[in-house]
Amino acid sequence: MSKNGVQERLIIASGTEDTTSSLTKRIWVESKALWRIAFPSMHVECNINFMRGQAFGAKQYHMMGIYLQRSWIVNSVTATLMVPFFALTGPIFRLLGYSEEVASKAGELGLWFIPYVYNMVFTLTIQMYLQAQMKNIIIGVLAASTFVLHIFLSWLFVNEFNWGIPGAMGSLVISSWALVVGGMVYIFGGWCPNTWNGFSKVAFNDLSPVVKLSITSGIMLW
């Protein structure tokens, strides 16, 4: 191999490493920003989950279903407040001085994250609801099934259909919502008879103290 050929390969490798390093750093920075936005809503759920644990320990099983519904209400409102950040990701990136290419890709990804954010409203709450009842096997089965589905859809959409980023995000959204559907089927299907007695208007009562406590605690930790 000629000396020029070796130099060209080294230059290409160096450029690839620089690009990969830059992309990794960028992903890390934006991931931290995303979690800084999402953290307060997660803390809201942690407070409600603490109440569910207390209800289970006190054998007030019917209240666990009420707290689950309250968490859906509070977290849905919180997720809705976050939607503009994802819908306007592209313009926000442009205002922050990012290149048009990066802002455009970020805007595309931001739209895909909207259904995923709403998915988290149910995924986290259902998981903690089942975990409080020590139904860890069910959680594991649902998670494993979703993981297999995600791998299959990612291979199908990205490798076979060549859909690129939309394919990858589509597989994420579909598999994550499959986890929610599986959890709801288990809960609504009668496998939680002591803790789920159907939807109730009681879930809308006394929401203000829960929201105030959760938001205050979240701001302090943020």
Short mmCIF file of the C-alpha atoms (twelve columns), coordinates in Angstrom:
data_MODEL
# 
_entry.id   MODEL 
# 
loop_
_atom_site.group_PDB 
_atom_site.id 
_atom_site.type_symbol 
_atom_site.label_atom_id 
_atom_site.label_alt_id 
_atom_site.label_comp_id 
_atom_site.label_asym_id 
_atom_site.label_seq_id 
_atom_site.Cartn_x 
_atom_site.Cartn_y 
_atom_site.Cartn_z 
_atom_site.pdbx_PDB_model_num 
ATOM 1   C CA . MET A 1   0.000   0.000   0.000  1 
ATOM 2   C CA . SER A 2   1.327   3.437   -0.921 1 
ATOM 3   C CA . LYS A 3   2.196   6.086   1.640  1 
ATOM 4   C CA . ASN A 4   -0.515  8.394   0.271  1 
ATOM 5   C CA . GLY A 5   -3.122  5.642   0.632  1 
ATOM 6   C CA . VAL A 6   -2.183  5.103   4.266  1 
ATOM 7   C CA . GLN A 7   -2.388  8.832   4.958  1 
ATOM 8   C CA . GLU A 8   -5.809  9.075   3.333  1 
ATOM 9   C CA . ARG A 9   -7.116  6.214   5.473  1 
ATOM 10  C CA . LEU A 10  -5.712  7.819   8.617  1 
ATOM 11  C CA . ILE A 11  -7.360  11.131  7.749  1 
ATOM 12  C CA . ILE A 12  -10.705 9.439   7.120  1 
ATOM 13  C CA . ALA A 13  -10.432 7.478   10.394 1 
ATOM 14  C CA . SER A 14  -9.513  10.622  12.292 1 
ATOM 15  C CA . GLY A 15  -12.453 12.496  10.798 1 
ATOM 16  C CA . THR A 16  -14.807 9.664   11.692 1 
ATOM 17  C CA . GLU A 17  -13.565 9.610   15.282 1 
ATOM 18  C CA . ASP A 18  -14.003 13.378  15.577 1 
ATOM 19  C CA . THR A 19  -17.526 13.165  14.188 1 
ATOM 20  C CA . THR A 20  -18.434 10.291  16.508 1 
ATOM 21  C CA . SER A 21  -16.986 12.116  19.517 1 
ATOM 22  C CA . SER A 22  -18.869 15.296  18.601 1 
ATOM 23  C CA . LEU A 23  -22.129 13.398  18.104 1 
ATOM 24  C CA . THR A 24  -21.727 11.507  21.393 1 
ATOM 25  C CA . LYS A 25  -21.053 14.737  23.268 1 
ATOM 26  C CA . ARG A 26  -24.037 16.410  21.635 1 
ATOM 27  C CA . ILE A 27  -26.331 13.498  22.512 1 
ATOM 28  C CA . TRP A 28  -25.111 13.566  26.112 1 
ATOM 29  C CA . VAL A 29  -25.726 17.317  26.457 1 
ATOM 30  C CA . GLU A 30  -29.209 17.156  24.952 1 
ATOM 31  C CA . SER A 31  -30.095 14.067  27.031 1 
ATOM 32  C CA . LYS A 32  -29.221 15.953  30.204 1 
ATOM 33  C CA . ALA A 33  -31.376 18.866  29.058 1 
ATOM 34  C CA . LEU A 34  -34.268 16.507  28.328 1 
ATOM 35  C CA . TRP A 35  -34.099 14.918  31.779 1 
ATOM 36  C CA . ARG A 36  -33.896 18.322  33.459 1 
ATOM 37  C CA . ILE A 37  -37.250 19.077  31.848 1 
ATOM 38  C CA . ALA A 38  -38.742 15.671  32.640 1 
ATOM 39  C CA . PHE A 39  -37.444 15.310  36.206 1 
ATOM 40  C CA . PRO A 40  -40.150 17.349  37.991 1 
ATOM 41  C CA . SER A 41  -42.920 15.241  36.412 1 
ATOM 42  C CA . MET A 42  -41.108 12.054  37.449 1 
ATOM 43  C CA . HIS A 43  -40.901 13.386  40.996 1 
ATOM 44  C CA . VAL A 44  -44.661 13.943  40.974 1 
ATOM 45  C CA . GLU A 45  -45.069 10.245  40.228 1 
ATOM 46  C CA . CYS A 46  -42.621 9.275   42.992 1 
ATOM 47  C CA . ASN A 47  -44.718 11.104  45.581 1 
ATOM 48  C CA . ILE A 48  -47.927 9.446   44.392 1 
ATOM 49  C CA . ASN A 49  -46.162 6.085   44.354 1 
ATOM 50  C CA . PHE A 50  -45.182 6.640   47.998 1 
ATOM 51  C CA . MET A 51  -48.877 7.087   48.787 1 
ATOM 52  C CA . ARG A 52  -49.691 3.855   46.944 1 
ATOM 53  C CA . GLY A 53  -47.121 2.019   49.039 1 
ATOM 54  C CA . GLN A 54  -48.655 3.416   52.206 1 
ATOM 55  C CA . ALA A 55  -52.132 2.341   51.069 1 
ATOM 56  C CA . PHE A 56  -50.911 -1.194  50.367 1 
ATOM 57  C CA . GLY A 57  -49.131 -1.405  53.722 1 
ATOM 58  C CA . ALA A 58  -52.253 -0.184  55.525 1 
ATOM 59  C CA . LYS A 59  -54.356 -2.709  53.578 1 
ATOM 60  C CA . GLN A 60  -56.416 0.069   52.011 1 
ATOM 61  C CA . TYR A 61  -56.186 -1.733  48.710 1 
ATOM 62  C CA . HIS A 62  -59.028 0.154   47.021 1 
ATOM 63  C CA . MET A 63  -57.056 3.406   47.370 1 
ATOM 64  C CA . MET A 64  -54.252 2.062   45.174 1 
ATOM 65  C CA . GLY A 65  -56.513 2.190   42.138 1 
ATOM 66  C CA . ILE A 66  -57.537 5.725   43.068 1 
ATOM 67  C CA . TYR A 67  -53.908 6.816   43.384 1 
ATOM 68  C CA . LEU A 68  -53.142 5.196   40.030 1 
ATOM 69  C CA . GLN A 69  -55.873 7.241   38.385 1 
ATOM 70  C CA . ARG A 70  -54.680 10.396  40.146 1 
ATOM 71  C CA . SER A 71  -51.168 9.808   38.841 1 
ATOM 72  C CA . TRP A 72  -52.558 9.489   35.310 1 
ATOM 73  C CA . ILE A 73  -54.392 12.801  35.688 1 
ATOM 74  C CA . VAL A 74  -51.477 14.737  37.187 1 
ATOM 75  C CA . ASN A 75  -48.836 13.288  34.868 1 
ATOM 76  C CA . SER A 76  -51.019 13.782  31.779 1 
ATOM 77  C CA . VAL A 77  -51.332 17.471  32.590 1 
ATOM 78  C CA . THR A 78  -47.575 17.681  33.211 1 
ATOM 79  C CA . ALA A 79  -46.829 15.895  29.924 1 
ATOM 80  C CA . THR A 80  -49.146 18.259  28.064 1 
ATOM 81  C CA . LEU A 81  -47.262 21.241  29.501 1 
ATOM 82  C CA . MET A 82  -44.036 19.701  28.164 1 
ATOM 83  C CA . VAL A 83  -45.378 19.164  24.629 1 
ATOM 84  C CA . PRO A 84  -44.450 22.682  23.356 1 
ATOM 85  C CA . PHE A 85  -40.781 22.021  24.216 1 
ATOM 86  C CA . PHE A 86  -40.802 18.989  21.919 1 
ATOM 87  C CA . ALA A 87  -43.038 20.479  19.215 1 
ATOM 88  C CA . LEU A 88  -40.799 23.556  18.983 1 
ATOM 89  C CA . THR A 89  -37.475 21.767  19.315 1 
ATOM 90  C CA . GLY A 90  -36.322 22.903  15.878 1 
ATOM 91  C CA . PRO A 91  -36.904 26.645  16.457 1 
ATOM 92  C CA . ILE A 92  -35.453 26.380  19.966 1 
ATOM 93  C CA . PHE A 93  -32.256 24.840  18.590 1 
ATOM 94  C CA . ARG A 94  -32.010 27.599  15.989 1 
ATOM 95  C CA . LEU A 95  -32.349 30.238  18.698 1 
ATOM 96  C CA . LEU A 96  -29.573 28.516  20.634 1 
ATOM 97  C CA . GLY A 97  -27.258 28.858  17.622 1 
ATOM 98  C CA . TYR A 98  -27.228 25.301  16.292 1 
ATOM 99  C CA . SER A 99  -26.774 24.698  12.583 1 
ATOM 100 C CA . GLU A 100 -29.806 24.283  10.340 1 
ATOM 101 C CA . GLU A 101 -29.029 20.589  9.822  1 
ATOM 102 C CA . VAL A 102 -28.901 19.857  13.548 1 
ATOM 103 C CA . ALA A 103 -32.001 21.980  14.260 1 
ATOM 104 C CA . SER A 104 -33.939 20.237  11.507 1 
ATOM 105 C CA . LYS A 105 -33.062 16.754  12.775 1 
ATOM 106 C CA . ALA A 106 -33.791 17.798  16.355 1 
ATOM 107 C CA . GLY A 107 -37.194 19.124  15.291 1 
ATOM 108 C CA . GLU A 108 -37.972 15.824  13.590 1 
ATOM 109 C CA . LEU A 109 -36.972 13.824  16.657 1 
ATOM 110 C CA . GLY A 110 -38.854 16.183  18.958 1 
ATOM 111 C CA . LEU A 111 -42.151 15.378  17.242 1 
ATOM 112 C CA . TRP A 112 -41.499 11.657  17.622 1 
ATOM 113 C CA . PHE A 113 -40.907 12.114  21.346 1 
ATOM 114 C CA . ILE A 114 -44.402 13.535  21.955 1 
ATOM 115 C CA . PRO A 115 -46.210 10.150  21.884 1 
ATOM 116 C CA . TYR A 116 -43.301 8.677   23.865 1 
ATOM 117 C CA . VAL A 117 -43.701 11.312  26.612 1 
ATOM 118 C CA . TYR A 118 -47.389 10.431  26.950 1 
ATOM 119 C CA . ASN A 119 -46.387 6.790   27.019 1 
ATOM 120 C CA . MET A 120 -44.236 7.463   30.076 1 
ATOM 121 C CA . VAL A 121 -47.333 8.749   31.878 1 
ATOM 122 C CA . PHE A 122 -48.714 5.213   31.848 1 
ATOM 123 C CA . THR A 123 -45.557 3.095   31.720 1 
ATOM 124 C CA . LEU A 124 -44.031 4.405   34.956 1 
ATOM 125 C CA . THR A 125 -47.305 4.524   36.855 1 
ATOM 126 C CA . ILE A 126 -48.409 1.023   35.878 1 
ATOM 127 C CA . GLN A 127 -44.983 -0.380  36.720 1 
ATOM 128 C CA . MET A 128 -44.963 1.237   40.162 1 
ATOM 129 C CA . TYR A 129 -48.586 0.224   40.752 1 
ATOM 130 C CA . LEU A 130 -47.741 -3.432  40.085 1 
ATOM 131 C CA . GLN A 131 -44.442 -3.189  41.946 1 
ATOM 132 C CA . ALA A 132 -46.230 -1.933  45.068 1 
ATOM 133 C CA . GLN A 133 -48.234 -5.178  44.972 1 
ATOM 134 C CA . MET A 134 -45.053 -7.238  44.543 1 
ATOM 135 C CA . LYS A 135 -46.093 -8.382  41.056 1 
ATOM 136 C CA . ASN A 136 -42.499 -8.244  39.816 1 
ATOM 137 C CA . ILE A 137 -42.847 -11.331 37.633 1 
ATOM 138 C CA . ILE A 138 -45.589 -9.639  35.616 1 
ATOM 139 C CA . ILE A 139 -43.417 -6.552  35.218 1 
ATOM 140 C CA . GLY A 140 -40.529 -8.720  34.010 1 
ATOM 141 C CA . VAL A 141 -42.664 -10.623 31.497 1 
ATOM 142 C CA . LEU A 142 -44.113 -7.428  30.048 1 
ATOM 143 C CA . ALA A 143 -40.687 -5.775  29.846 1 
ATOM 144 C CA . ALA A 144 -39.075 -8.809  28.195 1 
ATOM 145 C CA . SER A 145 -41.889 -9.136  25.656 1 
ATOM 146 C CA . THR A 146 -41.658 -5.449  24.817 1 
ATOM 147 C CA . PHE A 147 -37.884 -5.698  24.411 1 
ATOM 148 C CA . VAL A 148 -38.229 -8.557  21.917 1 
ATOM 149 C CA . LEU A 149 -40.900 -6.621  20.016 1 
ATOM 150 C CA . HIS A 150 -38.677 -3.531  19.940 1 
ATOM 151 C CA . ILE A 151 -35.725 -5.484  18.544 1 
ATOM 152 C CA . PHE A 152 -37.886 -7.066  15.846 1 
ATOM 153 C CA . LEU A 153 -39.542 -3.805  14.802 1 
ATOM 154 C CA . SER A 154 -36.192 -1.988  14.758 1 
ATOM 155 C CA . TRP A 155 -34.745 -4.648  12.451 1 
ATOM 156 C CA . LEU A 156 -37.840 -4.597  10.241 1 
ATOM 157 C CA . PHE A 157 -38.241 -0.822  9.941  1 
ATOM 158 C CA . VAL A 158 -34.572 0.173   9.786  1 
ATOM 159 C CA . ASN A 159 -32.831 -2.739  8.053  1 
ATOM 160 C CA . GLU A 160 -35.559 -4.128  5.826  1 
ATOM 161 C CA . PHE A 161 -37.666 -1.047  5.022  1 
ATOM 162 C CA . ASN A 162 -34.753 1.433   5.236  1 
ATOM 163 C CA . TRP A 163 -36.873 3.999   7.067  1 
ATOM 164 C CA . GLY A 164 -33.910 5.383   9.040  1 
ATOM 165 C CA . ILE A 165 -34.708 7.640   11.994 1 
ATOM 166 C CA . PRO A 166 -38.510 7.480   11.491 1 
ATOM 167 C CA . GLY A 167 -38.244 3.689   11.521 1 
ATOM 168 C CA . ALA A 168 -36.170 3.654   14.716 1 
ATOM 169 C CA . MET A 169 -38.467 6.099   16.501 1 
ATOM 170 C CA . GLY A 170 -41.558 4.312   15.184 1 
ATOM 171 C CA . SER A 171 -40.358 1.011   16.619 1 
ATOM 172 C CA . LEU A 172 -39.701 2.737   19.952 1 
ATOM 173 C CA . VAL A 173 -43.168 4.282   20.088 1 
ATOM 174 C CA . ILE A 174 -44.987 1.101   19.059 1 
ATOM 175 C CA . SER A 175 -43.100 -1.179  21.454 1 
ATOM 176 C CA . SER A 176 -43.413 1.246   24.370 1 
ATOM 177 C CA . TRP A 177 -47.163 1.574   23.880 1 
ATOM 178 C CA . ALA A 178 -47.408 -2.213  23.601 1 
ATOM 179 C CA . LEU A 179 -46.049 -2.316  27.153 1 
ATOM 180 C CA . VAL A 180 -48.825 0.043   28.271 1 
ATOM 181 C CA . VAL A 181 -51.497 -2.015  26.533 1 
ATOM 182 C CA . GLY A 182 -50.186 -5.197  28.158 1 
ATOM 183 C CA . GLY A 183 -50.241 -3.597  31.609 1 
ATOM 184 C CA . MET A 184 -53.760 -2.255  31.138 1 
ATOM 185 C CA . VAL A 185 -55.011 -5.636  29.942 1 
ATOM 186 C CA . TYR A 186 -53.607 -7.201  33.111 1 
ATOM 187 C CA . ILE A 187 -55.129 -4.535  35.375 1 
ATOM 188 C CA . PHE A 188 -58.512 -4.166  33.684 1 
ATOM 189 C CA . GLY A 189 -58.793 -7.897  33.003 1 
ATOM 190 C CA . GLY A 190 -59.419 -8.696  36.659 1 
ATOM 191 C CA . TRP A 191 -55.951 -9.764  37.811 1 
ATOM 192 C CA . CYS A 192 -55.846 -6.938  40.382 1 
ATOM 193 C CA . PRO A 193 -59.267 -7.467  42.006 1 
ATOM 194 C CA . ASN A 194 -58.352 -5.945  45.371 1 
ATOM 195 C CA . THR A 195 -56.710 -2.771  44.098 1 
ATOM 196 C CA . TRP A 196 -58.670 -1.982  40.925 1 
ATOM 197 C CA . ASN A 197 -62.408 -1.410  41.191 1 
ATOM 198 C CA . GLY A 198 -62.838 0.595   38.009 1 
ATOM 199 C CA . PHE A 199 -62.629 4.301   37.273 1 
ATOM 200 C CA . SER A 200 -63.900 6.633   39.955 1 
ATOM 201 C CA . LYS A 201 -64.659 10.347  40.307 1 
ATOM 202 C CA . VAL A 202 -62.882 10.219  43.660 1 
ATOM 203 C CA . ALA A 203 -59.595 10.346  41.748 1 
ATOM 204 C CA . PHE A 204 -60.314 14.000  40.930 1 
ATOM 205 C CA . ASN A 205 -60.673 14.933  44.599 1 
ATOM 206 C CA . ASP A 206 -57.835 16.481  46.627 1 
ATOM 207 C CA . LEU A 207 -55.481 16.795  43.652 1 
ATOM 208 C CA . SER A 208 -54.223 20.235  44.675 1 
ATOM 209 C CA . PRO A 209 -52.244 19.159  47.785 1 
ATOM 210 C CA . VAL A 210 -50.590 16.321  45.864 1 
ATOM 211 C CA . VAL A 211 -49.567 18.618  43.007 1 
ATOM 212 C CA . LYS A 212 -48.265 21.337  45.332 1 
ATOM 213 C CA . LEU A 213 -46.203 18.888  47.393 1 
ATOM 214 C CA . SER A 214 -44.759 17.149  44.352 1 
ATOM 215 C CA . ILE A 215 -43.907 20.314  42.428 1 
ATOM 216 C CA . THR A 216 -42.345 21.949  45.487 1 
ATOM 217 C CA . SER A 217 -40.207 18.905  46.184 1 
ATOM 218 C CA . GLY A 218 -39.279 18.596  42.520 1 
ATOM 219 C CA . ILE A 219 -38.151 22.234  42.330 1 
ATOM 220 C CA . MET A 220 -36.044 21.831  45.475 1 
ATOM 221 C CA . LEU A 221 -34.274 18.774  44.041 1 
ATOM 222 C CA . TRP A 222 -34.009 20.229  40.524 1 
# 
